[in-house]
Amino acid sequence: MRRWSLENFDIGRPLGKGKFGNVYLARERQTKFILALKVLFKKQLEKAGVEHQLRREVEIQSHLRHPNILRLYGYFHDASRVYLILEFAPKGELYSELQRCGSFSEDRSATYIMELADALNYCHSKKVIHRDIKPENLLLGANGELKIADFGWSVHTPSSRRSTLCGTLDYLPPEMIEGKTHDEKVDLWSLGVLCYEFLVGKPPFEAKSHEDTYRRISRTNVSAGAKDLVARLLKHNPMHRLPIQGVLTHPWVVECSTKNLLPVNISLSL
């Protein structure tokens, strides 16, 4: 594997700020290749006791190859910082886009859900559970395609950050809140929450109870097909959730999505 250093890059404008550092637009000097450079401060990582987690996340993300997963090309470090060399997603954060639009159309929502389900299906086949699927961790590529950007290392622009209570908690499945063992089905729950938020503009669990959530979605002017998908994913018992393959073949997803998926192993440059 190539050895990188800061000398290899021209650094451009900041793309985002986070708890442990910043992300910058950058260009590899030799090839002029545009990318994103995530700079994390070792002191802050150590203080939070998360170096092991970083190592694990880097290990995971560097081995994933999927059009809807942000590529991690490599990494290097110096005395005080760790640098992650990442794919640049020109259209920015999905969360900002959702805030701008208020909510998404059914076609757009179904397309994102299909892209996300395809990426998660790929992750799960590699025994990777994401556990933190939410709009803040999703970016948009040059053609508006969705990219899972964060395997445990959220870096946000301050304006698009939620407080923990109405943020990640909305996306936590019951088995994680209850401290039970969990598997890849946690990502199915998050997919249901995400689908609801795309269509309605806010997450469902600001409601007081699950019954309240179902009442809330039944009151919205969302199509029967979309309601059916959300209801099948937001099952308290993980075993009862619609499996990821079922999401990809769900009539609403198939009919409304504007994307016909290529099998992942087909080179997109063919």
C-alpha positions as CSV (number, residue, x, y, z in Angstrom):
1,M,0.0,0.0,0.0
2,R,1.3,3.4,-0.9
3,R,2.7,5.6,1.9
4,W,1.1,9.0,2.0
5,S,2.0,12.3,3.7
6,L,0.7,15.8,3.8
7,E,3.2,16.7,1.1
8,N,1.1,14.7,-1.4
9,F,-1.8,17.1,-1.2
10,D,-2.9,20.7,-1.9
11,I,-5.4,21.6,0.7
12,G,-8.5,23.7,-0.2
13,R,-11.6,25.0,1.5
14,P,-13.1,23.3,4.7
15,L,-16.0,21.0,3.9
16,G,-17.1,20.3,7.5
17,K,-16.2,20.5,11.2
18,G,-16.5,17.8,13.8
19,K,-15.8,16.9,17.4
20,F,-12.4,15.4,16.5
21,G,-11.2,17.6,13.6
22,N,-12.2,18.9,10.2
23,V,-12.7,17.8,6.6
24,Y,-11.0,19.7,3.7
25,L,-11.3,19.7,0.0
26,A,-7.9,18.5,-1.3
27,R,-6.1,17.6,-4.5
28,E,-3.5,14.9,-4.9
29,R,-0.5,16.8,-6.4
30,Q,0.7,14.2,-8.9
31,T,-2.6,13.1,-10.5
32,K,-4.6,16.3,-9.7
33,F,-7.3,13.9,-8.3
34,I,-9.9,15.8,-6.2
35,L,-10.8,14.2,-2.8
36,A,-11.7,15.0,0.8
37,L,-9.1,14.9,3.6
38,K,-10.4,14.3,7.1
39,V,-8.0,15.6,9.7
40,L,-8.5,14.2,13.2
41,F,-6.5,15.3,16.3
42,K,-4.9,12.5,18.2
43,K,-5.2,14.3,21.5
44,Q,-8.9,14.6,21.2
45,L,-9.3,11.0,20.0
46,E,-7.2,9.9,23.1
47,K,-9.2,12.1,25.4
48,A,-12.4,10.5,24.2
49,G,-10.8,7.0,24.3
50,V,-11.9,6.3,20.7
51,E,-8.6,5.3,19.0
52,H,-9.6,1.6,18.8
53,Q,-12.9,2.6,17.3
54,L,-11.1,4.7,14.7
55,R,-8.8,1.8,13.8
56,R,-11.8,-0.5,13.4
57,E,-13.8,1.9,11.3
58,V,-10.8,2.6,9.0
59,E,-10.2,-1.1,8.6
60,I,-13.9,-1.6,7.7
61,Q,-14.4,1.3,5.3
62,S,-11.1,0.8,3.4
63,H,-12.3,-2.6,2.3
64,L,-15.8,-1.6,1.1
65,R,-16.4,-1.0,-2.6
66,H,-19.9,0.0,-3.6
67,P,-21.2,3.0,-5.6
68,N,-23.4,4.1,-2.6
69,I,-20.6,3.9,0.0
70,L,-18.0,6.7,0.3
71,R,-14.6,5.3,-0.6
72,L,-11.8,5.5,1.9
73,Y,-8.6,5.5,-0.3
74,G,-6.1,5.5,2.5
75,Y,-4.8,7.1,5.6
76,F,-1.6,8.4,7.3
77,H,-0.6,10.2,10.5
78,D,2.0,12.6,11.9
79,A,2.9,13.4,15.5
80,S,-0.4,15.1,16.3
81,R,-3.0,14.2,13.7
82,V,-4.6,11.3,11.8
83,Y,-5.5,11.9,8.1
84,L,-8.2,10.0,6.2
85,I,-8.1,10.2,2.4
86,L,-11.8,10.1,1.3
87,E,-13.9,10.3,-1.8
88,F,-15.3,13.8,-2.4
89,A,-19.1,14.0,-2.6
90,P,-19.7,17.3,-4.5
91,K,-23.4,17.7,-3.6
92,G,-22.8,17.7,0.1
93,E,-24.9,16.5,3.1
94,L,-28.2,14.9,2.6
95,Y,-29.3,16.4,5.9
96,S,-28.8,20.0,4.5
97,E,-30.8,19.0,1.4
98,L,-33.6,17.7,3.5
99,Q,-33.7,20.9,5.6
100,R,-33.7,22.9,2.4
101,C,-36.6,20.9,0.8
102,G,-38.6,20.2,3.9
103,S,-39.3,16.7,2.7
104,F,-38.7,14.6,-0.5
105,S,-41.0,13.4,-3.2
106,E,-42.0,9.7,-3.2
107,D,-39.8,9.1,-6.3
108,R,-36.8,10.7,-4.7
109,S,-37.4,9.0,-1.3
110,A,-37.8,5.6,-3.0
111,T,-34.6,6.1,-5.0
112,Y,-32.6,6.9,-1.9
113,I,-34.1,4.0,0.0
114,M,-33.2,1.6,-2.9
115,E,-29.6,2.9,-3.0
116,L,-29.3,2.7,0.7
117,A,-30.8,-0.8,0.9
118,D,-28.4,-2.0,-1.9
119,A,-25.4,-0.6,0.0
120,L,-26.6,-2.1,3.3
121,N,-27.2,-5.5,1.6
122,Y,-23.6,-5.3,0.5
123,C,-22.4,-4.3,4.0
124,H,-24.4,-7.1,5.6
125,S,-23.0,-9.7,3.1
126,K,-19.5,-8.6,4.4
127,K,-20.7,-8.9,8.0
128,V,-20.6,-5.2,8.5
129,I,-23.5,-3.6,10.5
130,H,-23.6,0.2,10.2
131,R,-25.6,1.0,13.3
132,D,-25.8,4.7,12.7
133,I,-27.8,5.3,9.5
134,K,-29.3,8.8,9.7
135,P,-29.4,11.8,7.3
136,E,-26.3,13.4,8.9
137,N,-24.2,10.4,7.9
138,L,-25.2,10.4,4.2
139,L,-23.7,12.5,1.4
140,L,-24.6,13.1,-2.2
141,G,-22.3,12.3,-5.2
142,A,-21.9,14.3,-8.4
143,N,-25.0,12.7,-9.9
144,G,-27.1,13.1,-6.8
145,E,-26.6,9.5,-5.8
146,L,-26.6,8.7,-2.1
147,K,-23.3,7.7,-0.3
148,I,-23.0,6.2,3.2
149,A,-20.3,8.4,4.5
150,D,-19.7,7.5,8.0
151,F,-18.7,4.3,9.7
152,G,-18.6,5.9,13.2
153,W,-16.9,9.2,12.4
154,S,-19.4,11.9,11.9
155,V,-18.0,15.2,10.9
156,H,-20.7,17.8,10.5
157,T,-21.0,21.4,9.6
158,P,-22.3,23.0,12.9
159,S,-25.5,24.2,11.4
160,S,-26.6,20.7,10.4
161,R,-26.0,19.1,13.7
162,R,-28.8,17.8,15.9
163,S,-28.7,17.6,19.7
164,T,-28.4,14.0,20.8
165,L,-31.9,13.8,22.2
166,C,-33.7,14.5,19.0
167,G,-30.9,13.2,16.8
168,T,-29.5,9.8,16.9
169,L,-32.0,8.6,19.6
170,D,-34.7,8.9,16.9
171,Y,-32.8,6.3,14.9
172,L,-31.9,3.9,17.7
173,P,-33.9,0.6,17.5
174,P,-35.6,-0.7,20.6
175,E,-33.1,-3.6,21.1
176,M,-30.2,-1.1,21.3
177,I,-32.1,1.2,23.7
178,E,-32.9,-1.8,25.8
179,G,-29.2,-2.9,25.8
180,K,-30.0,-6.3,24.2
181,T,-27.7,-8.0,21.7
182,H,-28.3,-6.8,18.2
183,D,-27.5,-7.8,14.7
184,E,-27.8,-6.4,11.2
185,K,-31.6,-5.9,11.7
186,V,-30.8,-2.7,13.5
187,D,-30.1,-1.1,10.1
188,L,-33.6,-2.1,8.9
189,W,-35.1,-0.1,11.7
190,S,-33.0,2.9,10.8
191,L,-34.1,2.5,7.2
192,G,-37.7,2.7,8.2
193,V,-37.1,5.8,10.3
194,L,-35.2,7.4,7.4
195,C,-37.9,6.6,4.9
196,Y,-40.5,8.3,7.2
197,E,-38.3,11.3,7.6
198,F,-37.7,11.7,3.9
199,L,-41.4,11.7,3.2
200,V,-42.7,13.7,6.3
201,G,-39.7,15.9,7.0
202,K,-39.1,14.9,10.6
203,P,-38.3,11.6,12.3
204,P,-41.3,9.6,13.7
205,F,-40.2,9.2,17.3
206,E,-40.8,12.7,18.4
207,A,-44.2,11.0,19.0
208,K,-44.8,9.7,22.5
209,S,-45.2,6.0,21.6
210,H,-45.0,3.6,18.7
211,E,-48.9,3.6,18.4
212,D,-48.6,7.4,18.2
213,T,-46.1,7.0,15.3
214,Y,-48.5,4.7,13.4
215,R,-51.3,7.2,13.9
216,R,-49.0,10.0,12.8
217,I,-48.0,8.2,9.6
218,S,-51.6,7.2,8.8
219,R,-52.6,10.9,9.0
220,T,-49.9,12.0,6.5
221,N,-50.6,12.3,2.8
222,V,-48.1,9.5,2.1
223,S,-49.1,6.7,-0.3
224,A,-50.3,3.4,0.9
225,G,-47.2,1.7,-0.5
226,A,-44.8,4.0,1.4
227,K,-46.8,3.5,4.6
228,D,-46.6,-0.3,4.1
229,L,-42.8,-0.2,3.8
230,V,-42.3,2.0,6.9
231,A,-44.7,-0.2,8.9
232,R,-42.9,-3.4,7.9
233,L,-39.5,-1.9,8.9
234,L,-40.5,-0.3,12.2
235,K,-41.3,-3.6,14.0
236,H,-40.3,-3.7,17.6
237,N,-39.2,-7.3,17.3
238,P,-36.2,-7.4,14.9
239,M,-37.3,-10.9,13.6
240,H,-40.5,-9.4,12.3
241,R,-38.8,-6.6,10.2
242,L,-38.9,-6.8,6.4
243,P,-35.4,-8.2,5.4
244,I,-33.2,-6.1,3.2
245,Q,-33.9,-8.2,0.1
246,G,-37.6,-7.5,0.8
247,V,-36.9,-3.8,0.8
248,L,-35.2,-4.0,-2.6
249,T,-38.2,-5.9,-4.1
250,H,-40.9,-4.0,-2.2
251,P,-43.5,-2.8,-4.8
252,W,-43.3,0.9,-3.7
253,V,-39.5,0.9,-3.9
254,V,-39.6,-0.8,-7.3
255,E,-42.4,1.3,-8.8
256,C,-41.3,4.7,-7.5
257,S,-37.5,4.4,-7.6
258,T,-35.9,6.1,-10.7
259,K,-32.9,3.8,-10.5
260,N,-32.5,0.3,-11.8
261,L,-29.8,-1.2,-9.8
262,L,-26.8,-2.8,-11.5
263,P,-25.3,-5.8,-9.6
264,V,-22.5,-4.4,-7.5
265,N,-19.8,-6.5,-9.1
266,I,-20.4,-5.1,-12.5
267,S,-17.9,-2.3,-13.3
268,L,-19.8,0.9,-13.7
269,S,-17.3,2.1,-16.3
270,L,-18.3,-0.7,-18.7
